[in-house]
Amino acid sequence: MKYLLTAIVILGSFVFATPTGFKKLFNGKDLSGWKVHGTEKWYVDNKELICESGPDKQYGYLSTDQPYHNFLLELEFKQEADGNSGVFFRSGIEGTTINGWQVEVAPPDHNTGGIYESYGRGWLIKPSPEKEKILKANSWNKMKILVVNDKVTTWLNGTEMISLSDEKIGKGKGFIALQIHDGGGIKVRWKNIRIKELK
């Protein structure tokens, strides 16, 4: 795990990523490097990436145009309206039917930072109830997602939310994607999305 030591420094419950080796996934200008799936809205406003429910009120996804296997992903999000969204990894899609694993991004008391397997086993792990207070409602939140082989660890605002080892995840392949949940009324802002690929 020598390469992990160059990627992150862990101090207590806080994780500080070094800038070396990171690349931006979102350029703050347009959707270059991403692909829209579905009819929901994805656009840029004030150098922020916005996902917003459209008139169809269905699931929508914005995926990277290339796959990522082992990585440290950092991003910030701010939930407006409902705020039910998520970050998929090692995923594939047909139409708007996605297969893979989602790091939950949801309103308070709805398991932000947990791991959900779409069209499979459902919830694999949820944060403990006392960690629900880590989410800052109506404010910017910082999320980190570390995926290495069969292990996934998530942090929210510097606090580790979950750590999971799973054989099926270890065999997974695919892209990273942001989600709009169905039902309508959802709006989430994203910024500072960057990734460091690991071997």
Secondary structure, DSSP 8 states (H G I E B T S, - for coil): -HHHHHHEEEETTEEEE-STT-EES--SSS-TTEEEESSSEEEEETTEEEEE--TT---EEEEESS---SEEEEEEEEEEET--EEEEEEEEEETTEEEEEEEEE-STTS-TT-EEEETTTEEEE---GGGGGGS-TTSEEEEEEEEETTEEEEEETTEEEEEEE-HHHHH---EEEEEE-SSS-EEEEEEEEEEEE--
